[in-house]
Amino acid sequence: MAVPLSPSELTRKRKAIFKHQSQKDKAMFPGADEREFWQRAEERNRQTAAIYDQLGMAEYEAMEGFVRWCVLIANS
């Protein structure tokens, strides 16, 4: 599922990240990326929107992507 974000919604998301203690500074597992969590999140959301735009869909400032995970439990 993809949720489009306007410029004001992207700003609101950044403010929400700042309010969340565990996400306001460095990412827990930054790898080689030293940016703060909010910077990484905004860049990822903008890249997602750019991909949708290149596919011919509506153009947005950013887009949040979600994945639904289904867990199958086998009966023993």
Steps between C-alpha positions, in 0.01 A plus 500: 500500500629847421374818666575831325632786713466871429778741604309589818441132583871429454579782745245356742665158472841654578356669811348168610840330463658773716243429773579127505799448731640192325499658153608859554875447470717248317336193353557184705662315210636773271752290307709736289228769510579748779193721448239536773189284481270781381736585214509139385120468527437816296743397229346151478148650475606745230669222302185287520294792365751551217470134399119522489530820294733326252242223465249761385302532820412828673785716622536551876760655729555165669337161542501266798507132410360223719533125473254254650670189632295184518617228730388149418492254784519138397294252697718223637 
